[in-house]
Every structure is written in C-alpha cells, then in structure tokens.
Amino acid sequence: MSSHVPTHRLLCMSTPLNRWQDNLKAPHVKDFNPVIIVYRRPMFMTDHLMRIAGAGEFTHCELYIPEKKATFAIFAGGEMQCSTALPRFYQTRPHDFAWHMLILTDAENTLLEKWHVDMVEKRCNYNFRDLAWKIAPTLIQTACVSDLSQETAHSPNTMFCSQAVILALREAFSGTGTKTHLKSLATSINSRITTPTELAHHCVKHQHEAVKTSIVPQTFWDARDEFLSNTPYGFNRSEFQGLIDLEQNVKSR
C-alpha cells in the first residue's frame, strides 16, 4: 500500500481477516499474549471539537495486537474494523499516541480475538446515541445510564471506540482463572459513558502504571522487550521463564 494514502482513507480501510499475519513469525510463549490499549490525541477537526466539549486529552482509543501487527478500531460513522494499515501512525506520528500494555493468557486471548472477529463480521456500527450522554453532567449520566447486560455486551449492535475496548476486555476476562485486578479493570466502569481519557485514568489506577508515551511496541519482540524491562503490575517475571529462555536462544544464534 502506498505510503501516500491520506490519513482519512486509511481510517476507513479494513484488512481482510484472513490476511492476519505476523511478518516476523513470532514464537508462542504460553500465556504471554500482549495486547495494547492505544490512546490517540486529537488528529482531526472533529477530535479538537470533542476535546473542547470535554473529552479530555484523548479523543480515540483502540486495541492493538503486536503478534498480528493489527489493530481493532471503530470510528465515528464507520463500522468495527481490523486494520494492519493504522499502526503505521504509531511510528510516523508517535506524539499523537500513548498506551498501556496488558498480558493475556492463551484462553483470554482466544476469547478476545474471537469477539473482535465476530464484531467485524457483524459490521457493528458506531454508537452515537450513548456518546451523546457525555454532554450531560456526570451525576445525570450515572443516574440515568445503566451499563449493557452481559448478553448484550457479548454481541452489541453499536459501540463507540472506548466502549469497544471495554467490552472486548470484558469478553476476554469472562472465563475462569482471570487475575482479579484485570477482571475488575473490565467490569468496574460503565462502558456506555466512559471516554478514552477516562479509560486511560481507569487503567492507571488498576495497572498501577502511568500511561506510556514512548513509541507503541510494534511487534511481538518489542512487546517482549518492554515486558522484560518493566514487568507490569500483578505479574511475577519468573512466571514467564519462556520469554527469558527465548532471549537467550536468540542471543546464542
């Protein structure tokens, strides 16, 4: 794809699901599946208007899967999409992005990816209706807007960006064996009234880790290096001896 494709066109280009691939052929380490919540600062006029209206520092967010080098995102007026083109902006415009990395087990990652694929195939639309609640004072939002039922959250008809991230994580952590702090991350906020900025603040609280402002890890190897250099809250580095062994095997080649 040409590097001169306009940004607004890239936002509308969804990658066919059968073209998912990791060009670096990343090895699999049991229960090490990095998933990155990427927050975006305003890039377009509508984003700046949203910030003026009270959206805060970030006006969009999405989930990036380094192993697939693909992001799942939904934009105003569009449908849920899987894109391998969008992540190029993480490198060409790094000042526009910030992020948190979560490490999912194999079971959690399977649930997350299946849910995303289902939403893309369903062509889930953008949720303007609930986003409009952000105009109302917080007390009114809290009193009048109930979160989605478990059944509806499993297969919603509409979502906005941060809602999609929350519901995806909720689906991932719906199985047994999920760490308490991760399950709480997905279930303790109302998906219908949480903005990207509010989600970032929520992740800071639950991850005990500030929002990262360095370049978003692009590959499995980048994510592995980030993990080994700064093990996230709630993890014992020794649980992932496979990553350390992998590092030694690579160096010995």
Residue frames as qw, qx, qy, qz and C-alpha x, y, z in Angstrom:
[[0.000, 0.888, 0.461, 0.000, 0.00, 0.00, 0.00],
 [0.382, 0.609, -0.037, 0.694, 1.34, 3.42, -0.88],
 [0.416, -0.333, -0.468, 0.705, 2.70, 5.47, 1.99],
 [0.017, -0.031, -0.090, -0.995, 0.94, 8.46, 0.47],
 [0.285, -0.535, -0.744, -0.280, -2.57, 7.20, 1.17],
 [0.190, -0.556, 0.120, -0.800, -4.34, 10.05, 3.03],
 [0.049, -0.110, 0.807, -0.579, -4.94, 9.52, 6.74],
 [0.593, 0.113, 0.287, -0.744, -8.72, 9.78, 6.43],
 [0.769, 0.259, -0.443, -0.381, -8.71, 6.98, 3.84],
 [0.354, 0.249, -0.863, 0.260, -6.56, 4.71, 5.98],
 [0.314, -0.063, 0.628, -0.709, -9.08, 5.09, 8.78],
 [0.755, 0.220, 0.095, -0.610, -11.71, 3.58, 6.52],
 [0.618, 0.394, -0.655, -0.186, -9.62, 0.66, 5.22],
 [0.790, -0.355, 0.414, -0.280, -10.30, -2.64, 6.93],
 [0.109, 0.468, -0.859, -0.178, -7.88, -5.51, 6.43],
 [0.820, -0.041, -0.432, -0.373, -9.46, -8.85, 5.39],
 [0.703, -0.558, 0.364, -0.249, -9.44, -11.11, 8.42],
 [0.980, 0.066, 0.133, 0.133, -7.79, -13.93, 6.50],
 [0.563, 0.665, -0.213, 0.442, -4.75, -11.71, 5.89],
 [0.531, -0.802, 0.242, -0.130, -3.78, -11.50, 9.54],
 [0.902, 0.155, -0.228, 0.332, -0.16, -12.42, 9.93],
 [0.444, -0.831, 0.219, 0.252, 2.93, -11.66, 11.93],
 [0.638, 0.722, -0.265, 0.039, 5.63, -10.94, 9.36],
 [0.005, 0.671, -0.699, 0.247, 8.29, -11.75, 11.93],
 [0.783, -0.069, -0.606, -0.123, 6.72, -15.16, 12.65],
 [0.267, -0.581, 0.510, -0.575, 6.72, -14.57, 16.38],
 [0.374, -0.003, -0.918, 0.130, 7.11, -17.69, 18.51],
 [0.594, -0.582, -0.270, -0.484, 4.44, -18.57, 21.01],
 [0.181, 0.210, -0.748, 0.604, 5.19, -18.42, 24.72],
 [0.345, -0.485, -0.803, -0.033, 2.49, -19.97, 26.89],
 [0.270, -0.806, -0.492, 0.190, 0.14, -17.40, 28.38],
 [0.263, -0.493, 0.085, 0.825, 2.12, -14.45, 27.04],
 [0.303, 0.591, 0.605, 0.439, -0.19, -12.57, 24.69],
 [0.171, -0.325, -0.148, 0.918, 0.48, -8.80, 24.72],
 [0.125, 0.732, 0.591, 0.315, -2.50, -6.61, 23.90],
 [0.297, -0.114, -0.130, 0.939, -2.04, -2.84, 23.81],
 [0.076, 0.854, 0.497, -0.135, -4.67, -0.22, 24.53],
 [0.410, 0.121, 0.189, 0.884, -3.64, 2.68, 22.30],
 [0.010, 0.819, 0.415, -0.397, -4.95, 6.16, 23.12],
 [0.460, 0.383, 0.330, 0.729, -4.92, 8.88, 20.46],
 [0.081, -0.528, -0.207, 0.820, -4.73, 12.61, 20.91],
 [0.490, 0.740, 0.280, -0.366, -6.70, 14.85, 18.50],
 [0.471, -0.090, 0.593, 0.646, -5.68, 14.48, 14.86],
 [0.105, 0.462, 0.631, 0.614, -8.73, 15.91, 13.07],
 [0.180, -0.347, 0.002, -0.920, -11.07, 18.87, 13.43],
 [0.714, -0.429, -0.376, -0.405, -13.80, 16.68, 14.95],
 [0.726, -0.184, -0.505, 0.428, -11.30, 15.45, 17.55],
 [0.224, 0.135, -0.258, 0.930, -10.48, 19.02, 18.58],
 [0.459, -0.391, -0.188, -0.775, -14.18, 19.79, 18.88],
 [0.799, -0.346, -0.490, -0.052, -14.59, 16.73, 21.11],
 [0.549, -0.057, -0.446, 0.705, -11.76, 17.96, 23.32],
 [0.096, -0.273, 0.064, -0.955, -13.40, 21.37, 23.62],
 [0.663, -0.369, -0.323, -0.566, -16.63, 19.58, 24.57],
 [0.580, -0.581, 0.429, -0.378, -14.83, 17.90, 27.46],
 [0.952, 0.157, -0.261, -0.045, -13.36, 14.68, 26.03],
 [0.680, -0.650, 0.281, 0.191, -10.04, 15.32, 27.74],
 [0.212, -0.640, 0.603, 0.426, -6.54, 14.53, 26.50],
 [0.175, -0.077, 0.906, 0.377, -7.53, 11.56, 24.33],
 [0.563, 0.296, 0.039, -0.770, -10.34, 11.51, 21.79],
 [0.857, 0.234, -0.344, -0.304, -9.94, 7.96, 20.44],
 [0.393, -0.490, 0.773, -0.089, -8.64, 4.57, 21.56],
 [0.841, 0.286, -0.345, -0.303, -8.21, 1.12, 20.02],
 [0.812, -0.388, 0.436, 0.018, -6.74, -2.31, 20.73],
 [0.471, 0.686, -0.535, -0.145, -3.51, -3.29, 19.01],
 [0.949, -0.196, 0.245, 0.005, -2.26, -6.90, 18.84],
 [0.055, -0.769, 0.565, 0.294, 1.52, -6.90, 18.21],
 [0.534, -0.122, 0.821, 0.161, 1.66, -10.58, 17.25],
 [0.527, 0.581, 0.609, 0.117, -0.78, -9.90, 14.40],
 [0.251, -0.140, 0.192, 0.938, 0.51, -6.39, 13.73],
 [0.143, -0.499, -0.618, -0.590, -3.16, -5.38, 13.52],
 [0.098, 0.057, 0.467, -0.877, -5.47, -3.04, 15.36],
 [0.069, -0.574, -0.801, -0.156, -9.19, -3.31, 16.03],
 [0.048, -0.217, -0.179, 0.958, -10.92, 0.04, 15.93],
 [0.140, 0.694, 0.686, 0.168, -14.25, 1.74, 15.32],
 [0.188, -0.085, 0.023, 0.978, -14.54, 5.35, 14.15],
 [0.323, 0.488, 0.374, -0.719, -17.44, 7.80, 14.07],
 [0.596, 0.528, -0.136, -0.590, -19.71, 6.99, 11.16],
 [0.409, 0.427, -0.779, -0.209, -17.94, 3.69, 10.48],
 [0.937, -0.189, -0.187, -0.227, -18.04, 0.02, 11.38],
 [0.692, -0.566, 0.439, 0.091, -15.82, -2.17, 13.51],
 [0.715, 0.638, -0.286, -0.007, -12.67, -2.97, 11.55],
 [0.822, -0.363, 0.250, 0.362, -9.41, -4.86, 11.66],
 [0.437, 0.891, -0.119, 0.047, -6.55, -2.88, 10.16],
 [0.826, -0.184, 0.087, 0.525, -2.88, -3.52, 9.51],
 [0.392, 0.612, 0.134, 0.673, -2.50, -0.03, 8.00],
 [0.325, -0.895, -0.116, -0.281, -3.41, 2.09, 11.03],
 [0.776, -0.541, 0.000, 0.325, -0.43, 1.01, 13.18],
 [0.624, 0.365, 0.062, 0.688, 1.95, 2.83, 10.83],
 [0.094, -0.845, -0.054, -0.523, 0.85, 6.06, 12.53],
 [0.759, -0.635, -0.055, 0.130, 2.26, 4.80, 15.83],
 [0.727, -0.161, 0.165, 0.647, 5.71, 5.31, 14.31],
 [0.343, 0.462, 0.291, 0.764, 5.14, 8.22, 11.93],
 [0.231, -0.663, -0.049, -0.710, 3.16, 10.29, 14.46],
 [0.553, -0.159, -0.733, 0.362, 4.29, 8.98, 17.87],
 [0.020, 0.047, -0.369, 0.928, 3.45, 12.24, 19.66],
 [0.538, -0.180, -0.239, -0.788, -0.24, 11.60, 18.92],
 [0.820, -0.186, -0.501, -0.205, -0.37, 8.31, 20.82],
 [0.245, -0.493, 0.698, -0.459, 0.00, 6.87, 24.31],
 [0.750, 0.017, -0.601, -0.275, -0.61, 3.35, 25.55],
 [0.585, -0.433, 0.596, -0.340, -0.95, 0.64, 28.18],
 [0.503, 0.257, -0.797, -0.215, 0.05, -2.99, 27.64],
 [0.781, -0.261, 0.360, -0.439, -1.88, -5.91, 29.09],
 [0.139, 0.327, -0.925, -0.134, -0.67, -9.52, 29.11],
 [0.814, -0.024, 0.032, -0.580, -3.42, -12.04, 28.40],
 [0.558, -0.194, 0.807, -0.006, -3.39, -15.79, 28.91],
 [0.017, -0.024, 0.836, 0.547, -3.94, -18.05, 25.93],
 [0.032, 0.540, 0.840, -0.048, -7.57, -18.58, 26.94],
 [0.028, 0.749, 0.270, -0.605, -8.21, -14.86, 27.39],
 [0.010, -0.446, 0.479, 0.756, -6.57, -14.02, 24.08],
 [0.066, 0.206, 0.906, 0.363, -8.70, -16.60, 22.26],
 [0.041, 0.708, 0.664, -0.238, -11.87, -15.03, 23.67],
 [0.036, -0.701, 0.025, 0.712, -10.67, -11.51, 22.81],
 [0.027, -0.273, 0.657, 0.702, -9.79, -12.30, 19.20],
 [0.068, 0.378, 0.902, 0.199, -12.96, -14.31, 18.60],
 [0.042, 0.759, 0.497, -0.419, -15.11, -11.46, 19.89],
 [0.008, -0.616, 0.249, 0.747, -13.32, -8.94, 17.68],
 [0.049, -0.038, 0.826, 0.560, -13.67, -11.13, 14.60],
 [0.066, 0.566, 0.820, -0.050, -17.37, -11.56, 15.37],
 [0.031, 0.775, 0.256, -0.577, -17.81, -7.78, 15.63],
 [0.015, -0.438, 0.513, 0.738, -16.00, -7.17, 12.33],
 [0.022, 0.159, 0.907, 0.390, -18.03, -9.83, 10.55],
 [0.022, 0.667, 0.704, -0.243, -21.20, -8.46, 12.12],
 [0.239, 0.474, 0.225, 0.817, -20.23, -4.99, 10.84],
 [0.336, -0.672, -0.529, 0.394, -21.02, -3.45, 14.21],
 [0.204, 0.768, 0.219, 0.566, -21.88, 0.25, 13.79],
 [0.257, 0.223, -0.370, 0.864, -20.84, 3.35, 15.71],
 [0.311, -0.627, -0.689, 0.188, -22.77, 4.22, 18.86],
 [0.089, 0.433, 0.030, 0.897, -23.66, 7.91, 18.57],
 [0.522, -0.645, -0.382, -0.406, -26.63, 7.61, 20.91],
 [0.745, -0.545, -0.269, 0.275, -24.70, 6.78, 24.08],
 [0.540, 0.097, -0.044, 0.835, -21.86, 9.15, 23.22],
 [0.096, -0.649, -0.236, -0.717, -24.39, 11.98, 23.37],
 [0.646, -0.675, -0.354, 0.038, -24.77, 11.35, 27.12],
 [0.642, -0.114, -0.174, 0.737, -21.33, 12.91, 27.66],
 [0.030, 0.546, 0.137, 0.826, -22.93, 16.30, 27.17],
 [0.599, -0.681, -0.276, -0.318, -24.90, 15.78, 30.39],
 [0.241, -0.716, 0.527, -0.391, -23.42, 16.38, 33.86],
 [0.278, 0.267, -0.915, 0.123, -21.72, 13.34, 35.41],
 [0.323, 0.035, 0.730, -0.601, -24.40, 12.91, 38.08],
 [0.710, 0.349, 0.070, -0.608, -27.11, 12.68, 35.42],
 [0.547, 0.419, -0.694, -0.209, -25.06, 10.23, 33.38],
 [0.073, 0.193, -0.922, 0.328, -24.54, 7.98, 36.38],
 [0.435, 0.160, 0.598, -0.654, -28.19, 8.14, 37.43],
 [0.674, 0.454, 0.071, -0.579, -29.73, 7.63, 34.00],
 [0.629, 0.519, -0.535, -0.220, -27.40, 5.32, 32.08],
 [0.829, -0.313, 0.453, -0.103, -27.17, 1.66, 33.04],
 [0.067, -0.499, 0.783, 0.365, -24.44, -0.46, 31.53],
 [0.658, 0.189, -0.548, -0.481, -25.20, -3.16, 28.98],
 [0.896, -0.247, 0.269, -0.251, -26.41, -6.53, 30.16],
 [0.475, -0.415, 0.734, 0.253, -23.95, -9.41, 29.85],
 [0.643, 0.387, 0.649, 0.123, -25.93, -10.83, 26.94],
 [0.384, 0.913, 0.135, -0.026, -25.99, -7.53, 25.03],
 [0.188, -0.840, 0.462, 0.214, -22.32, -6.82, 25.75],
 [0.655, -0.133, 0.704, 0.241, -21.45, -10.19, 24.23],
 [0.386, 0.319, 0.660, 0.560, -22.97, -9.16, 20.90],
 [0.077, 0.652, 0.253, -0.711, -23.76, -5.41, 20.75],
 [0.541, 0.678, 0.453, 0.206, -25.20, -3.75, 17.65],
 [0.255, 0.873, -0.054, 0.412, -23.38, -0.44, 18.19],
 [0.713, -0.482, -0.135, 0.491, -20.27, 0.76, 20.05],
 [0.196, 0.953, -0.205, 0.110, -18.02, 3.78, 20.25],
 [0.561, 0.554, -0.567, 0.240, -14.24, 3.38, 20.48],
 [0.078, -0.423, 0.730, -0.532, -13.62, 3.18, 24.23],
 [0.796, -0.064, 0.294, -0.524, -16.79, 1.15, 24.70],
 [0.877, 0.344, -0.317, -0.107, -15.45, -1.39, 22.18],
 [0.331, 0.492, -0.703, 0.393, -12.18, -1.67, 24.13],
 [0.419, -0.293, 0.592, -0.622, -14.01, -2.19, 27.43],
 [0.887, 0.089, 0.131, -0.434, -16.39, -4.80, 26.00],
 [0.738, 0.443, -0.507, 0.040, -13.52, -6.65, 24.31],
 [0.128, 0.416, -0.750, 0.498, -11.62, -6.85, 27.60],
 [0.634, -0.155, 0.419, -0.631, -14.78, -7.83, 29.43],
 [0.921, 0.229, -0.164, -0.269, -15.22, -10.70, 27.00],
 [0.547, 0.482, -0.639, 0.246, -11.58, -11.74, 27.36],
 [0.009, 0.297, -0.739, 0.605, -11.79, -11.81, 31.14],
 [0.725, -0.174, -0.019, -0.666, -15.17, -13.56, 31.29],
 [0.814, 0.064, -0.576, -0.024, -13.61, -17.01, 31.66],
 [0.793, -0.606, -0.051, 0.050, -12.24, -18.69, 34.74],
 [0.819, -0.143, 0.015, 0.556, -8.78, -18.07, 36.14],
 [0.296, 0.745, 0.057, 0.595, -8.52, -14.38, 35.23],
 [0.402, -0.056, -0.447, 0.797, -6.48, -12.28, 37.65],
 [0.104, -0.725, -0.603, 0.316, -8.76, -10.22, 39.90],
 [0.106, -0.616, 0.013, 0.780, -7.30, -6.82, 39.01],
 [0.022, -0.076, 0.658, 0.749, -7.76, -7.47, 35.28],
 [0.084, -0.524, -0.829, -0.177, -11.35, -8.60, 35.65],
 [0.147, -0.734, -0.408, 0.522, -12.04, -5.52, 37.75],
 [0.149, -0.331, 0.331, 0.871, -10.46, -3.35, 35.06],
 [0.084, -0.150, -0.735, -0.655, -13.09, -4.51, 32.58],
 [0.287, -0.536, -0.779, -0.154, -16.17, -4.68, 34.81],
 [0.310, -0.543, -0.484, 0.612, -15.93, -1.76, 37.24],
 [0.052, 0.355, -0.091, -0.929, -16.75, 1.01, 34.76],
 [0.568, 0.573, 0.475, -0.351, -19.82, 1.75, 32.69],
 [0.505, 0.045, 0.594, 0.624, -18.97, 1.05, 29.05],
 [0.241, 0.749, 0.559, 0.262, -21.76, 3.35, 27.80],
 [0.065, -0.989, -0.089, -0.100, -20.36, 6.55, 29.32],
 [0.661, -0.553, 0.254, 0.439, -16.58, 6.03, 29.53],
 [0.441, 0.873, -0.177, -0.105, -14.42, 8.18, 27.24],
 [0.815, 0.343, -0.306, 0.353, -10.90, 7.26, 26.06],
 [0.089, 0.613, -0.439, 0.650, -9.42, 9.69, 28.60],
 [0.685, -0.438, 0.289, -0.505, -11.49, 8.19, 31.41],
 [0.992, 0.054, -0.117, 0.006, -10.45, 4.69, 30.32],
 [0.558, 0.510, -0.421, 0.501, -6.80, 5.76, 30.45],
 [0.256, -0.567, 0.439, -0.648, -7.25, 7.07, 34.00],
 [0.902, -0.228, 0.117, -0.347, -9.01, 3.85, 34.96],
 [0.909, 0.251, -0.263, 0.202, -6.14, 1.76, 33.58],
 [0.216, 0.604, -0.486, 0.594, -3.61, 3.85, 35.51],
 [0.580, -0.464, 0.358, -0.566, -5.50, 3.04, 38.70],
 [0.965, -0.077, 0.141, -0.209, -5.80, -0.69, 38.02],
 [0.850, 0.383, -0.217, 0.288, -2.40, -1.26, 36.41],
 [0.566, -0.749, 0.060, 0.339, -0.55, 0.88, 38.96],
 [0.585, -0.045, 0.409, 0.699, 1.29, 2.22, 35.96],
 [0.148, 0.644, -0.002, -0.751, 1.31, 5.58, 34.20],
 [0.731, 0.645, 0.200, -0.104, 0.21, 5.93, 30.60],
 [0.663, -0.193, 0.396, 0.605, 3.21, 5.22, 28.36],
 [0.313, 0.874, 0.015, -0.371, 4.24, 7.99, 25.97],
 [0.269, -0.442, 0.719, 0.463, 7.08, 6.14, 24.20],
 [0.460, 0.257, -0.580, -0.622, 6.51, 4.63, 20.74],
 [0.872, -0.057, 0.214, -0.437, 3.88, 1.90, 20.79],
 [0.421, -0.313, 0.832, 0.181, 5.57, -1.55, 20.66],
 [0.543, 0.408, -0.357, -0.641, 5.07, -2.70, 17.07],
 [0.674, 0.205, -0.687, -0.178, 5.93, -6.40, 17.18],
 [0.886, -0.378, -0.266, -0.021, 5.91, -9.40, 19.47],
 [0.718, 0.078, -0.288, 0.628, 9.62, -8.79, 20.07],
 [0.017, 0.499, -0.124, 0.857, 9.06, -5.14, 21.01],
 [0.671, -0.536, -0.108, -0.501, 6.32, -6.16, 23.44],
 [0.904, -0.193, -0.306, 0.227, 8.51, -8.87, 24.93],
 [0.500, 0.250, -0.274, 0.783, 11.38, -6.43, 25.47],
 [0.267, -0.546, 0.041, -0.793, 9.01, -3.93, 27.07],
 [0.830, -0.445, -0.215, -0.257, 7.64, -6.59, 29.38],
 [0.852, -0.086, -0.302, 0.419, 11.05, -7.88, 30.46],
 [0.349, 0.309, -0.213, 0.859, 12.36, -4.36, 31.10],
 [0.258, -0.169, 0.288, -0.906, 9.29, -3.20, 33.00],
 [0.192, -0.247, -0.949, -0.044, 7.16, -6.10, 34.21],
 [0.358, -0.482, -0.244, -0.762, 3.55, -4.87, 34.62],
 [0.400, -0.307, 0.541, -0.673, 1.77, -4.84, 37.95],
 [0.846, -0.027, 0.252, -0.468, 0.41, -8.18, 39.10],
 [0.901, 0.352, -0.252, -0.015, 2.95, -10.40, 37.33],
 [0.667, -0.575, 0.431, 0.197, 5.87, -12.44, 38.54],
 [0.336, 0.708, -0.522, -0.335, 8.64, -12.31, 35.96],
 [0.218, -0.307, 0.926, 0.019, 9.57, -15.92, 36.78],
 [0.668, 0.354, 0.556, -0.345, 6.12, -17.00, 35.51],
 [0.667, 0.729, -0.008, -0.157, 7.37, -16.18, 32.02],
 [0.566, -0.507, 0.552, 0.344, 10.68, -18.03, 32.07],
 [0.700, 0.414, 0.517, 0.269, 9.96, -18.95, 28.44],
 [0.275, 0.956, 0.052, 0.089, 10.49, -15.29, 27.46],
 [0.323, -0.816, 0.462, 0.127, 13.85, -15.20, 29.20],
 [0.715, -0.095, 0.644, 0.254, 14.86, -18.51, 27.63],
 [0.597, 0.704, 0.349, 0.164, 13.77, -17.18, 24.25],
 [0.033, 0.977, -0.206, -0.039, 16.01, -14.15, 24.76],
 [0.502, -0.566, 0.623, 0.200, 18.97, -16.41, 25.50],
 [0.736, 0.241, 0.597, 0.207, 18.27, -18.60, 22.46],
 [0.440, 0.883, 0.145, 0.081, 18.16, -15.57, 20.17],
 [0.140, -0.908, 0.388, 0.075, 21.47, -14.25, 21.52],
 [0.632, -0.365, 0.662, 0.171, 23.14, -17.64, 21.11],
 [0.781, 0.529, 0.328, 0.039, 22.35, -17.88, 17.37]]
